[in-house]
Amino acid sequence: MTKGPSQIALVTMGRNTCQVLSQELRHYLGEEAVVTGYPLDTHVGGPIAADLVVSSSQQISEEGRRCIDQGSPVIVARRSVNDHELDKLLTIPEGTEVLFVNDRRSTTLETIAGLRALGIDHIRYLPYYPGIVEVHRAEIAVTPGEEQLVPDFVKTIINIQPRSLDISTLVEVSRALGVAGSG
């Protein structure tokens, strides 16, 4: 009797991130796994059970514990800035203040740090996320796929797309499932 494809549950905060990361996992794993996405902002129902649960961040892993079956192993994804869209940021004049908009404080600060580490540090990033108390005003907003969170006063939105799964995460997922990725 042959074993069917492995079941992966992908747990994220929002739908956009869930779609992008699910696509990456499907592309990399091919027919070796079935990926089902669970964005916590809309998930209601019973416990999430799978051969492997992949969480989009440590914070999501901790928040998702209430709905993840305790018997399912969990991998916290490491993610990197999507470099295909960074050229958009290079056109912003040095010293310009931009609102950096993301879904959570932690992911906002992580992504800003990732951009700075890549040398995109000529911009003055002003963090913005749901629940922030002190809101700075800027004419430009940069967001990794969370355009719906950008405040109305912003004139220009630059969408750099959600952060991608780091290759080390894809390898870890493959090893945990005992499969070879096809990507």
Beta strands, then each sheet from edge to edge (+ up, - down):
strand 1: 6-12
strand 2: 33-39
strand 3: 52-55
strand 4: 74-76
strand 5: 79-80
strand 6: 97-101
strand 7: 124-128
strand 8: 140-143
strand 9: 156-159
strand 10: 164-165
sheet 1: 2+ 1+ 3+ 4+
sheet 2: 5+ 10-
sheet 3: 7+ 6+ 8+ 9+
end
